[in-house]
Amino acid sequence: MAGASDKARFYIEQAVPELQELLRKKIFTKDEVNSVAKKRSTFEHKLNARGSTASDYARYVEYETNLDTLRRTRAKRLGIKSTSYSGQRRIFFVLDRATRKFHGDTALWLQYLTFARKQKAHKRVAQIITNMLRLQPTSPELWIYAANYAWDERADVTEARGYMQRGLRFCSHSKHLWMEYLKLELIYLAKISARRRVLGLDSKALQKDQIPVDEGPNGDMITLPPVTMEDMALGSPMNLGPPEESESNIKSAPALTGAIPIAVFDAAMKEFPDDPAFGAQLFDCVAEFHKFDSAERVLQHIVHFLMTAMPTDAASLTRFVHQPVVGAGAASTLLPRALMEVLNRFDSAMRNISSLSDPLEQDHVREAVGQYTIPWIMEYLRCPELDPDIRAVLTTLLETAWNHCLHTLKSRAGKSSEGSIKLLEVLHQNGFQDLMQPAIASALRIWPDEPRLLALDRPIATLELPQ
């Protein structure tokens, strides 16, 4: 078996023709070539000796990267079009050795992938991803990276979906992976909806929302994903039948009815059946993509699941109240009816809370509902185009939610003041001093030395002096 010195010498000798060419073409001087050879010898002996670390390989890669940059810069200045040897090949060689020796080091794999993508070595990237996932199948971050590469670089949703699903077989308890998989399906649905609007296939959505503009390199092209027909299970395009029948089939396809995100949500909640907070996070994720056609159906399904499984939990009740107005803008004609539903659901949520046997738990859930409800009400109240009647209704709802939060202050002695102070600061920033005054008085009786409360109390006192 060859020793460390023999291996180092072998790798150094392989680089001799490259250094000779650099010297012959006068890209580097003789002293610089000797310096490069000496530096590589130091690195190779360190890497092939016992006790080498991943950081040693990282420093070697950094040195070779800088050296290759200098080589290309000088070659361009001297008018030398190309050389027989590329620094890229040597950097790949060092990174390949590094990942073989430290296959559990995620940072090395990501460095290897970053360099390969920068060099546009797509075949190499595919090979690296395969080896990386084979050696580290229980790392959710690597599965997410592979799926993002397939979607962002290759626009292949089938491959990206395959990475996510295979990753969930190994990392089924990773909430982050479930969240990213749901986000992938939502982005795909949003793109399909946007393309349907551009093609004029969705006249209602076209009238309701403004068409988003893709400012990317393919912004002036309409390129449907290659998996659209497969996901919709419509068979051959030549056998779609009459246009009316074809349009009906497309609208009922799983890719447009929200069946895929619903299936992902159901599978995720089977892994976390007693975690309503995670279900609420999935709701928030869908709410961010509310402009795709079936968003309302998906949100209703999530809320129905949460209210059926955990009807008195704070996470379930907050999303139950908020769901009707998700996606309804301040100038939307749908907002009045949605607000009416919100008011009904708010009363229903309060009745559910009253059914709890523990008074302290009732106070905790009431406060959570108020803390979640007040910020999104503020978002509407900040809009200058909001109708005066709707503004009055929202203000009343704000006061009701705040009164529930104020009621819980009586039982907060010895507990954290952070949530209450954050709400007070939000009210102060939006000019609701009349709501703040009784709350600050109650809060100061519980936390008399809290500096943020004292700071909020001073402006109010100052405003009242002239009166």
N, C-alpha and C positions, 0 to 999 in steps of 0.2 A: 504494500500500500504506500502510495507516494506521500511524503511528508509535506508540511505546510510550505517550506521553502521551495520544494520542487514544484508544487502547484502554483505558487506565486511567480516563479521564474517562467513557467509555461505560459501563463497569461500575459506576462510582460513581453515575452518573445513574440507572441501573436501580434502585438501592437507595433513591432519594429518596422514593418513595411509602411505603415501609415505615417510614422514619424519621418521616415526617409523621404516620402513623397512631399510632406510639408516642408522639409528642408530643401528639397530639390526645386520646388516651385517658389521658394523664398517667401512662403507665408509666415513661417517662423524662422528665427535665427538659430544658429547652432547652440548658443547658450540657452535659449528658450526651450529647444527640443530636449536638451539635457535636463533642464528643470522639470519638464513634463514627465520624462522617463523616471526621474528620481521620485517625484510626487506619486506617480502610479505605483512604483515599487513599494513605497511606504504603505499606501492603501492596501495593496494586494497582500503584503505580509501580515498586515493587521487583520484583514478579513479571513485569511486562511489559517491564522493561529487560533488557539483555544481562547475562549472568552470574548470573541467578537460579538458586537451588539447590533441591533437594528439601526441605531443612530450612526454607527460607522458606515453602514451601507448608504444611509441617507446623505452623509457628508460626501461620500465618494460620488454619488449621483449629482450632488450640487456642484462639485468641482468639474465633473465631466460636462455638465450642462453649460457652465460658464465658459469652459474651454471651447466647446463647440460654437457658442455664440461668437466668441472672439475669432475663431477660424472663419466662420461665414462672413463676418464683417470685413476682415482683411482680404478674403478672396474676392468679395464684391468690389472693394476699393482698388485692388490690383487688376480687376477685369478678368479674373479666372472664373470661368463659368461653372466648373464642377471639378471634384476630386474623386479619386477611385474609392476613397474610404469616407464613411459618414460617421459623425459622432453619434447620430441617432442609434445606429446599430450597437455601439458599445454601451450606451446608456440602457438600452433594452436588455443587453446581456447582464449588466450589473443588477438591474431591477429584477430580472428573472431569477438570478442566483439568490437575491435577498428574499423574495417571496417563497422560494423553495425551502430556505433554511428557517425563516420565521413566518411560516404560513398562518400563524395565529395573530399576526400583527395587522390590524385593520388599517392603520395609518399607512403602512407600506403598500398595501394593495391599492388604496385610494391614490397614493402618489404615482404608482405604476399606471393606473387607469387615467389619471389626469394628464400625464405625459403622453400616453398613447393617443388620447383624444386630441390633444393639442397638435400632435403630428399627423392627425387625420389617418391614422393606421387602423382602419375599421375592422379588418380581419384580426388584427392583434387584439383589439379591444374585445371582440367576441370571444377569443380564446382566453383572455385574462378573466373575463366574467365567468366563463365556464369553470375554470380552475378555482377561482376564488369561492364560488358558491359550493363547489364540490368539497373544498377543504373547510369552509366555515358555514355550514347550512343553518346554524342556529343564531346567526346574526341578522336581526331584522333590518338594520341599516343597509346592509349589503344587498339584500333583496330589493329594498326600496330604490337603491342606487341603480341596480340593473333595470328595474321597471321604468324608472325615469329616463334612462338612456334610450331604451327601446321606444319610448313615447316621444321624447323631446328631439332626439337626433334622427330617428328612423321613421317616426310617425306610424309605428306599427302597434296598434292597440291590442291586437291578438297576442303578440309576444309579451307586451307589458302586462297584460292580464294573466298570462301564463306564469310569469315570474312572481306576481303577487299571490296567486293561488298556490303555487308550489311553496312559496315562503310561508304561507299560513299553515301548511301541513307540518312544518318544522317549528314554527313560532306562533302557534295558535293563541298563546296567552299574551301576545304583544299588542297592546291597545294602539300603539303608534302605527303598526303595520295595518291593522284593521282600518284605522282612520285614513291612511294614505291610499288604501285600496278603494275605499268609498270615494275619496276625492278624485281618483283616476276615473272612475265610472261617471262621476258628475261632470268632470271636465269634458269627457267624451260626449255626454248627452248635451251639454251646453254648445259644443261645436256643431253637433248635428242640428240643433234647433236654429243656430245662427245661419247655417247653410240653407236650411229650408226657407228661412225668411228671405235670404238673398235670391233664391230661386223662385220666390213667389208662391211657395207651397203652403204657407201658413199665413193667410191674410189677417186673421184675428191678432196673431202675435205681432204682425207687421204694423197694425194700427195702434197696438197697445204700447209697444216699446220702440225705441230708436234702434236701428240696425247697428251693432257694434262694428267698428272698422278694424280690420287686421292690418297693423302697420309693419308686419314682418316682411321677409323677402318675397313671400308668395301672396302678398296682400291683394294683388289684382287678379288672382286666380281662384277658381272654385274647384277644389279637388276633394271629392268625396273619399272617405277612408275605404280601403279595399275590403274591410270586414263588414261594411254596412249591410250588404245583401245577405251575408252569412248570418249575422246577428238577427236580422229580421225574418230569416227563414222563408223567403218568398220564392225560392227556386230560381229558375232561369229568367232573366229579364225579358226574354222573348215570349214567356207564357204568363205575363202579368194580367192579361185580360183587359177589359175596357178601362179607360182612365178613372172612372168613378170607383170601380171595384178595386183598382190598384191603389188609389188614394186611401180607401177604407182599410185595405190590408196593411198599408204602411202605418196608419194611425194606430192600429191595434197591435202592432209588432212590439215585442218586449223592449226593443231598443228605444222606443218612444213613449211607452206607457209607464216607465219608471219601475218595471218589474225587476231589473237588475239591481239598482240601489236598494230596493226593498229586500231582495234576497240577501244582499250583503249585510244589511242591518239585522235581519232575522238571524243569520248565522253568527254574527258578532255577539248578539245578546244571548245566544245559546251558550257561548263561552263565558259570558259575564251576566248570568241571570239575575243576580242580586246587586247590580251596580247601576242604579238609575242615573248617577252622575255621568257615567260613560255614555248612556243612552242620550243624555242631554247634550253631551259633546258632539255626538253624531248628528243630532238635530241641528246644532249650530253650524256644523259643516255643510249640511244640505241647505240651510238658510242662506249661506254665502253665495250659493249658485241658484238663487230663486228664479232666475229668468228662463230656465229651460222649461219646456212645455208641461211636463208632468211633475213639477216641483211640489205643487199643492197636494197632489195625491200622495207623494212620498212623505211629506211633512205630516199629513193627516194620519198616515199609517204609524209613524213613529209616536205621535201623541197618543193615539189609541192604544198602542202597546204599553206605553208608560203609565197611562191612567188605568189600564186594566190590571197591570202587574203591581203598581205602587201608587195608588190614588192619593195618598196623603204625604208623599215625599215632596220636599221642596223643589227638587230638580224636575219632577213630573209636572207639578202645578205651575211653575214659572213658564214652561214651554207650552202648556195647555192654554194659558192665558194669552201668550204672545203670538201663537201660531196664526190666528186670523189676519193679522196685519203684516205678516212677513211678505215683503215684496210690494206692498201698497205704498206708493209715494205720497207726499203731502198734497200733490195736485191730482191724485188719482180719483176717478169717479167711484172706485170700489171702496175707498176708505170709510165713508159713512156707515155702510152696512157692516164692514169689518169691525169698526169700533163698537157698534151695537152688540156684535157677537162677543167682543172682548169684555164689555161690561157684564154680560150674562155669565161669561165664564169666570170673571173675577168674583162675582157673588157665589157661584158654585164652588170655587176654590176655597172661599172663606168658610162655607158650610162644611166642606170636607175637613178643613183644619179644626173646626169646632168639634168634630167627632172624635178627635184624639183625646185619650184619657188623661194624659200628662199635661198640666198647664204650662210647664216650662217648655215642653216640646211644641205646644201650640204657639207660644211666643217666638220660638226659634224659627218655625216654618213661616209664620206671618212676616217676620222681619226679612227672611230670605226672599219671599215673594215681592215685598216692597222694594228691597235693594235691587232686584232684577228688573222690576217694572219701571221704576222711576227713570233710569237712564234712557230707555228707548222712548219714553214719553217726551223727555227733554229733546231728543233728536227731532221730533216733530215740531215741538214748540219753537225751536230755533229757526224753522223755515218761514221766511217772510210771506210766502205765497199761500200759507195755510188759511183756510176759510175761517172767519171769526166764530161761527157756530161750532165748528169742529174744535177750534182752539178752546172754547169754553168747556166743551165736553172733556177734552184732554186735561184741562186744568182741574176740573172736578175729580177726575180719576186720579190725578197726581195727588190731590189733597187727601183723597181716601186712602191711597197706598201709603202716603206719609203718616197719616194718623195711626195706621197699623204699626208702622215702625216706631212711632212715638210711644205707643202703648207698651211696647216691649222694653223701653228704657227703664221702666220701673223694676224689672227683674234682671238688670244687667250688672248689678253690683258685684265686683270682683272679677268680671269677665272683660274680654278685650274691647277696647273702644274703637278699633280701627274701622269696622264697617260703618258704625254710626257717624264717625267724623267724615268719612269719605262722602256719605250722602249729604251731610251738612255743607261740605265744600262745594258739591255740585249745585245745591240749591243757592248758595251764596253767589257762585259764578253766574247764575242765570237770573238773579235779581228777585228771588222769592224770600225776602227777609221776613215777611209776615208769617210764613210757615216756620222759619228758623227760630224765632224768638222763644216760644214755649219749649222747643226741643233743646235749645242751648241751655235754658234754665234747668231743665231736668237732667241734662247730661253733666252739667257742672256740679250738681248735687252728688252725682255718682263718682265723677273724676275731677275733683276741684283743682288739681294741679296739672292738668293736661295742657301743655302750651298751645297746641293747635286749636283747642276749644277756646282758650283765652284770646287767641288772635282773632278768631271769628266773632267773639263777643264784643270786642272793642269797636269795630266799625258800626255795629248796630247801635251801641250806646252813643257814639258820636253823632249818628244821624238823628237821634231822638232829642239831643240837647236843644237845638233851636226851637223845637215845638214847645 
